[in-house]
Amino acid sequence: MGHGAGGWELGARGWGPRAPISVEFNRSDTCPGILMMRLVLLLSVFLCLASCTGKPAPAPATDHAQIGDWGVDLASMDTTIKPSDDFYRYVNGNWLAKAKIPDDRTEVGSFEDLQILSEQRAMGLLADLAQGDPAKLTPEERKIRDLYTGFVDTVGIEARGMKPAEADIAWFRSLKSLDDVAREMGSPDRLSDTPFATYFGIDDKHPESYSVNISQGGLGLPDRDYYLKNDPALVAAREAYQKYLAAMLTVAHQSDAEKRAAAVYKLEAEIAEVSWPLADRREAEKVYNPMSISELEKLAPQFPWRVRFQAGGIPLTGPKGERQVIVAEKSAMPKIAAVFAKTPVAVWQDYFITHYLRTFAAVLPRAVDSINFAFYGKVLNGQQTRRPRATRGYYRVDANLGEALGKLYVAKYFPPEAKAKAQALVDNVRKAMAEDIKSLDWMSDSTKTKALEKLAKFTPKIGYPDHWRDYSEFVVDRNDPVATSKNAAIFEYRRELRRLDLPVDRSEWGMTPPTINAYYNANLNEIVFPAAILQPPFFDPRADDAVNYGGIGMVIGHEISHGFDDQGSKYDGMGVLRNWWTPRDRKNFDARTAELVKQFNGYEPVPGTKINGQLTLGENIGDLAGETIAAAAYKISLQGKPAPVLNGFSGSQRFYLGFAQAWRSVIRPDALRNQLLADPHSPPEFRVNGSLRNIADWYEAFAIEPGKRNYLAADKRVKLW
């Protein structure tokens, strides 16, 4: 989707473009984990370090941090590895050797630890509501309770069987024409999937206005490459997917399931073949193609656009006349429309049924849920067992009533002083970014002036919204979680449709407070940090300042840097997609980022599957710049005073220890492959090693010498911000 409609997220594995609203949040995990940020201030100066290549000495007695004595788990380090050879394993080696991924997870590490903590806290709040006096609950709290208890009531779900889905399946079977199919694709009533994903966003050239956006979609596998590449693992995945489609048709009591599943798969493969690669979809100007509905009809005449828009209640006219829409993958649209037109209605019926069952699997009988997990959990991500039903219930509430639950979360776990402290940290990192921009030797003064103007207009959002969402129109049926899921989607759709021609609500949040993530939104030029990210290993008020800067400081710097990465830099301080660079400066910047692409293209986390340097470029820029800026912010915070030496580590060294510790993770091979193909974030160890080898301050802090494995000659290092 266009960057403006979503934003760039940190994520359990990184930050990237945000997807349109989804009703189901399935923590089988491909990239859903996402992140946020905050900090503190104080000390640092570099002292030379015999001990950093040997075994760390005992730490002095202090008011202990939550991790170790001052924020780093020294026992997790493997000091037999030189920092210059593999800094990620130097910091995390002993932990990596012992780490075991729980059967119900796809990874284990810092992000997942925080995710589990957030789950436990939220489930405690949910349990309190379920067990409390109903008479004392607010209407909103009753909705949370009913949604949650309805979801975890597996006895009731089994007793109802397929009955809640029968009317919808019969509806799909009643479709007679391609106009009927298009009408179903436009209606929010059954959450039907479509190769033309339509969502409400913000206009990249007019960020004061909402927009109707159209993008390619409709695939059941994570990305087009799963259909097109012939790697053995991908061939096996698509064979398993066809069996999955057949199993879903069988459980829906459809005859000739294998034959019909093959037809659905063929349809999706044809859509994939004419769809754009993910790397191309990152390019902001390429996916900004505004046109009238009449022009869209001329572009892709084989799809009945007006039928679809009318079914969704989208007015064909707006304040300025005929409705304008923004098309993302423009050249793909006529090709997808041709696939639509040549596909028999019966195949579309089966397509709707299989995608419908996937969407609602969690609230349908165990037979459906198990089929869904066996493919999306086990095959695609290597997850061995389902999450406990209670945990999954939390994610359902977070997806459907996230701000209502978030209100309870922050009341208990995010005091006002935490928000104030986080604001101070964001301000400090922003100051460091301003100083960095002023010092650049590759950018002209005129572009620097505009960059500083943009930075000054950044809006930080910390912890939770100033205005909570009103859920009074959302109907929750305790005894029909399928209906509740549909109601949630319809509620959200209507909420966004109603405001289509109104001014943009700049106070709105795209994440809920218990989310372990953060994001940058180019259209609003804002950086957003939910409450749950302000915890160790990212932030601990009792930890050493250097560690906090390496953790949450880097996260803050990362999000700020997204405003100046290869795509965010195309938006000005008001959130308008326009060029504010001189041609020479842009050429210099693009040459430097091209070198970063080459570096990451050379990394091969899975045999036969390398990192896509172009797809991950924005996140790699964010990591590199985020570390650079956070390190500078830490030094600014010292106000010229020397940092203490702790366990033989200088302040600068502790900064990088804190950074590498925050990204420690072990990911299942299938999930890692999925990430490499469909996620704009590099795997954690490459986010650490791949960025550090470009940072001069890291070389100085650890006395990295030429000839070492991770050494990069000074003229080969990428220097951006």
GUKE-847885 format. One record per residue (C-alpha): residue in three letters; x, y, z. Coordinates in steps of 0.2 Angstrom, whole numbers, plus 2048, in hexadecimal, padded with zeros to 3 digits. Last residue first. Example, Ala and Ser with C-alpha at 12.3 -4.5 7.8 and 13.67 -1.06 7.14 Angstrom:
<sites>
Ser8447FB824Ala83E7EA827
</sites>
This chain:
<sites>
Trp87183682BLeu87882D81BLys88982681DVal88C815814Arg89D80D817Lys8A7808808Asp8B381780AAla8B681381CAla8BB801818Leu8AE7F481FTyr8B37E982EAsn8A77DB832Arg8B47CD830Lys8C37D6837Gly8D07DB82BPro8D17ED82FGlu8CF7F1842Ile8BF7F484DAla8C47FD85DPhe8B47FA865Ala8AD80C868Glu8B7812859Tyr8B080684CTrp89E809854Asp8A081B852Ala8A581983FIle89481183BAsn89380782BArg8977F6833Leu88A7F9840Ser87C7F9833Gly87E7E782CAsn8837E083DVal8747E5846Arg8667E583APhe86F7D6832Glu86D7CD843Pro85B7D2844Pro8547CC833Ser8527DA826His8417E3826Pro8377E6817Asp82D7D6819Ala8277CA80BLeu8357BF805Leu8427C1812Gln8347C0820Asn82D7B0819Arg83E7A8819Leu8407AD82BAla82F7A682FAsp834795827Pro845795830Arg83E799841Ile8447A9848Val8517AC857Ser8527BD85DArg85E7CA865Trp8597DC85FAla8597E586FGln8697DD874Ala8727E5865Phe86D7F6869Gly8717F587CLeu8827EE878Tyr8847FD86BPhe88080A879Arg88B800885Gln89A80287ASer897815879Gly89681788CSer8A680D88EPhe8A67FB894Gly8B17F48A1Asn8A37EE8ACLeu89C7FF8ACVal8A780E8A7Pro89F81F8ABAla89B82B89DPro8A683B89CLys89D84C89DGly89B85788EGln888859890Leu886846891Ser875847888Ile87E84D878Lys88883C878Tyr87883287AAla87083C86CAla87F839860Ala87D826863Ala86A827860Ile86D830850Thr879823849Glu86F81584FGly85F81C847Ala868820837Leu86E80E834Asp85E80683AGly853812831Ile85D810821Asn85C7FD822Glu8497FF825Gly84780A815Leu8527FE80BThr84A7EE80FLeu8427EB7FFGln8517F27F5Gly85D7E77FFAsn8537D77FCIle85C7CC809Lys8627BC802Thr8597AB800Gly86379C7FAPro86979780BVal85F7A2817Pro8677B181FGlu8707B680FTyr8787C780FGly87F7CE7FFAsn86F7D87FBPhe8717E180BGln8827E9805Lys87B7ED7F4Val86C7F67FBLeu877800806Glu8818067F7Ala87280B7EEThr86D8157FEArg87D81F7FBAla87A8237E9Asp8688277ECPhe86E8347F9Asn87B83C7EELys86E83D7DFArg8618457EBAsp86E8527F0Arg8728567DEPro8608577D9Thr85C8637E7Trp85085C7F3Trp83E8617F8Asn8368557ECArg8238527F0Leu8188467F9Val810852806Gly81184D818Met81286081EGly82585E822Asp828858810Tyr826846809Lys83383E7FDSer83F83B80CGly83382E813Gln837823804Asp84A821803Asp84B826816Phe84983781DGly839836827His83D82482BSer84C82B834Ile841832842Glu83A820844His84C819845Gly852826851Ile84482285DVal84881085BMet85A81385EGly85681D86DIle84B80F874Gly85A803874Gly86B80A871Tyr86581A87AAsn85F810889Val86F80688AAla87981688AAsp86E81D898Asp87280F8A3Ala8628068A9Arg85780B8B7Pro84A8148ACAsp8498058A1Phe84780788EPhe84A7FB87FPro84E7EB889Pro8447EF893Gln8347F9891Leu82D808888Ile8277FE879Ala8167FB882Ala81080D882Pro80F80F86FPhe81C81A866Val816824857Ile82182F84CGlu81783C841Asn819845831Leu80684382EAsn80883C81DAla819834820Asn81282982FTyr821822839Tyr81E813844Ala82080B854Asn81F7F985BIle81B7ED86AThr8087F186APro7FF7F387BPro7FB805877Thr7F2802866Met7F9806855Gly7F3811847Trp7EF820852Glu7E482F84DSer7E7840853Arg7EA847841Asp7D884483DVal7D884882APro7CB855824Leu7BA84D81FAsp7B684680ELeu7BA834813Arg7B4836825Arg7A582B824Leu7AE81D81AGlu7BB81C828Arg7AF818836Arg7A480E82ATyr7B3802826Glu7B8801839Phe7A67FC83EIle7A57F082FAla7B57E7834Ala7B07E6846Asn79E7E0842Lys7A67D2837Ser7B07CC846Thr7A17CE852Ala7977C3846Val7A47B6846Pro7A57B7859Asp7937B385BAsn78D7B086DArg7957BF874Asp78F7CA866Val7987DB866Val7917EA85DPhe79D7F8859Glu793808858Ser79980E869Tyr7AB80B865Asp7B181D867Arg7C481E864Trp7CE826872His7D5838870Asp7E683C876Pro7EC82C86FTyr7F8821879Gly80A81F87EIle81382C874Lys80F836864Pro81D84085DThr81884D850Phe827852844Lys82686483EAla837869843Leu83E85A83ALys83686082AGlu83D87182CLeu84E86A82FAla84D86081FLys848870816Thr85787981CLys86386A819Thr85C86A807Ser86287D804Asp87287A80ESer87886C802Met87985A807Trp88984F806Asp893857815Leu885854822Ser88885E832Lys877868832Ile86E857830Asp87784F83EGlu87385E84AAla86185D846Met86184A848Ala86984C85ALys85B85885EArg84E84B859Val85783F864Asn85584A873Asp84384F86FVal83E83C86ELeu84683A87FAla83D848887Gln82C841880Ala830830888Lys833838899Ala822841898Lys819831892Ala8218278A1Glu81C8358ADPro80A8328A8Pro80A8208ADPhe80A8128A0Tyr8058018A8Lys7F48028B1Ala7EB8108A8Val7F580D898Tyr7EE7FB897Leu7DC80089BLys7DC80D88DGly7E4801881Leu7D67F5883Ala7CA80287DGlu7D7807870Gly7D97F6869Leu7C77F1868Asn7C77E6858Ala7D97E2855Asp7DE7E3868Val7CF7D886CArg7D47CB860Tyr7E67CC865Tyr7E17C9877Gly7D67BA872Arg7E57B286AThr7EE7B287BAla7DE7AB883Arg7DE79D876Pro7EF79887AArg7FB79A86AArg7F978C85EThr80777F85DGln81777C852Gln81A78D84AGly82578A83AAsn81F79A832Leu818796821Val814783824Lys810783836Gly80679383ATyr7FF798829Phe7FC786824Ala7F877B833Phe7F178B83BAsn7E378C82EIle7DF77A82ESer7DE77A841Asp7D2789841Val7C7781835Ala7C577183FArg7C577A84FPro7B578284BLeu7B4794845Val7B97A384FAla7CC7A284BAla7C879D839Phe7BF7AD834Thr7CB7B4828Arg7D17A3821Leu7C079D81FTyr7BB7AD815His7CB7AB80AThr7C5799806Ile7B379E803Phe7B77AD7F9Tyr7C37A47EDAsp7B67967EBGln7A97A37E5Trp7B67AB7DAVal7B979A7D2Ala7A77987CFVal7A67AA7C7Pro7B27A47BAThr7C27AE7B8Lys7C57B77A8Ala7BF7C87AEPhe7C97C87BFVal7D97C37B6Ala7D67D17AAAla7D47DD7B8Ile7E47D77C0Lys7ED7DC7B0Pro7E47ED7AFMet7E97F07C1Ala7FB7EB7C0Ser8027FA7B7Lys7FB8067C4Glu8027FD7D3Ala7FB80A7E0Val7EB8127DAIle7E58217E3Val7D28257E1Gln7CA8357DCArg7B78367DDGlu7AE8417D0Gly7AB8527D5Lys7B585D7E1Pro7AC8597F1Gly7AB8467EDThr7A283C7E0Leu7A08297DEPro79C8287F0Ile7A48187F8Gly79680E7FFGly7A07FE7FEAla7947F67F1Gln7948077E8Phe7A78067E6Arg7A67F47E0Val7997F77D3Arg7A18077CDTrp7B27FD7CAPro7AB7F07BFPhe7BC7E87BAGln7C17E57A8Pro7C37F77A5Ala7D37F97AELeu7DB80A7A9Lys7CB8107A1Glu7C180C7B1Leu7CE8147BCGlu7CD8247B1Ser7BA8247B4Ile7BD8217C7Ser7C88317C7Met7DB82F7C8Pro7E98307D5Asn7F98257D1Tyr8048257E1Val80C8147E1Lys81A8197D7Glu81D8297E0Ala81F8207F1Glu82A8127EBArg8278047F7Arg81C7FA7EBAsp82B7F77E0Ala8347ED7EELeu8257E37F1Pro8247DC7DFTrp8157E27D4Ser8077D67D0Val8047CE7BFGlu80B7BD7C4Ala8037BE7D5Ile7F17C07CEGlu7F47B17C3Ala7FB7A77D1Glu7EB7AC7DBLeu7DF7A67CDLys7E97967CCTyr7E87937DEVal7D57957DDAla7D47897CFAla7DF77C7D8Ala7D477D7E7Arg7C577A7DCLys7CD76A7D6Glu7D27647E7Ala7C17687EFAsp7B675F7E3Ser7A77627EEGln7A57707FAHis7A176C80CAla7A977B814Val7B676F81CThr7B976980BLeu7BC77A804Met7C877E812Ala7D276E80FAla7D37717FDLeu7DA782800Tyr7E777B80CLys7EC76E800Gln7EF77C7F3Tyr7F9785801Ala804776805Glu8097757F2Arg80D7887F3Ala818785802Ala8217777FBVal8257817EBLeu82B78F7F7Ala836784801Pro83E77C7F1Asp84178D7E9Asn83778F7D9Lys8327A17DALeu8217A77D3Tyr8137A37E0Tyr81C7A67F0Asp8257B57E7Arg8137BD7E6Asp8137C07F9Pro80C7B9809Leu8017AB801Gly7EF7AD801Leu7F07BB7F4Gly7E27C87F1Gly7EC7D87F0Gln7F07E67E4Ser7ED7F77EAIle7DF8047E9Asn7DE8137F4Val7CF81E7F8Ser7D682E800Tyr7D5839810Ser7DA84B80FGlu7E5856818Pro7F484C811His7F1853800Lys7FF84C7F5Asp80083B7FEAsp7ED83A800Ile7E9831811Gly7E2820811Phe7D281780FTyr7D3805809Thr7D07FB7F9Ala7DA7EB7F5Phe7D77E67E3Pro7DB7D47E3Thr7CD7D17EFAsp7C97C9800Ser7B87C9807Leu7B67D1818Arg7A47CA818Asp79A7DA81APro7A77E7814Ser7A07E7802Gly7AB7EB7F3Met7B27DA7EFGlu7A07D37F1Arg79A7E07E4Ala7A87DB7D9Val7A37C87DAAsp7907CD7D6Asp7967D77C7Leu7A07C87C2Ser78F7BF7C2Lys7857B27CBLeu78A7B37DESer77F7A77E8Arg78D79C7EDPhe7967AB7F6Trp7857AE7FFAla78479B804Ile79579D80CAsp7907AC815Ala7807A481BGlu789794821Ala79779E82BPro78E79F83CLys78878D83AMet799786837Gly79977E849Arg78E787855Ala79377B863Glu7A577C85EIle7A578F861Gly79B78D871Val7A8781878Thr7B678C871Asp7B179B87CVal7C17A487BPhe7BA7B086DGly7AA7B3876Thr7B37B7886Tyr7BE7C487DLeu7B07CD873Asp7A57CD882Arg7B27D488EIle7B77E1882Lys7A67E687EArg7A17E6891Glu7B07F2894Glu7A97FE887Pro7987FE88FThr7A18028A0Leu7A37F48ACLys79C7F58BEAla78C7EB8BBPro7967DD8B3Asp7A07DA8C4Gly7B17D48BFGln7B77C38B9Ala7B77C68A6Leu7BD7D88A9Asp7CB7D28B4Ala7D07C58A8Leu7D17D189ALeu7DD7DC8A4Gly7E87CD8A8Met7E77C9896Ala7EE7DA891Arg7FC7D889EGln8017C7898Glu8007CB885Ser80B7DB888Leu8187D0891Ile8177C3883Gln81A7D1876Leu8287D8881Asp8317C7881Glu82D7C586EPhe8367D586ASer8457D1875Gly8477BF86EVal83D7AF869Glu8367AB858Thr8287A284FArg81E79F85FAsp812792865Asp820784867Pro82B790871Ile83B795868Lys84A790872Ala85979B876Lys86879387DAla875796870Leu86D7A786CTrp86F7AD87EAsn8817A887EGly8847B186EAsn87A7C1871Val8877D0872Tyr8957C7869Arg8887BF85ETyr8817CF857Phe8937D7857Asp8997CA84BAsp8AB7CB846Ser8B07DC84CPro8A87D985DLys8B37CA85FIle8AB7B9864Thr8B17B1873Thr8A87BE87DAsp8987B687AMet88B7C1883Ser87B7BB88BAla8837BB89CLeu8867CE89AAsp8737D189AVal8737E4896Gly8697F18A0Trp8747F88AEAsp8757E98BBGly86E7DC8AFIle85D7DE8A7Gln8507E78B2Ala85C7F48B7His8647F28C8Asp8668008D4Thr8797FE8D4Ala8877F38DAPro8967F38CEAla8967E68C0Pro8A17D78C0Ala8AE7D78B2Pro8A97D38A0Lys8B37C5898Gly8BF7CB88AThr8BD7D587ACys8B47E3883Ser8C07E2892Ala8CF7EA889Leu8C47F9886Cys8C980A882Leu8BE81888APhe8B1820880Val8A682E888Ser89582C88ELeu88783289ALeu87583889DLeu864836895Val85482C894Leu84A823886Arg83B81E87BMet83481386DMet828809863Leu8267F885AIle81E7EB84EGly81A7D984EPro8107D5840Cys81E7CF835Thr81A7BE830Asp8127B883FSer8077AA845Arg8007B984FAsn7F17BA844Phe7E87CB846Glu7D87CA83DVal7CE7D9838Ser7DB7E182EIle7DD7F382BPro7E97F881CAla7FB7F281EArg8097FC825Pro8197FF81CGly8287FA825Trp8327FA836Gly83B7EB83DArg83B7D9842Ala82F7DA851Gly8297EA848Leu82F7FB846Glu82280283BTrp82280E82CGly812816827Gly800811822Ala7F681B815Gly805826811His81081880DGly8058127FFMet800800800
</sites>
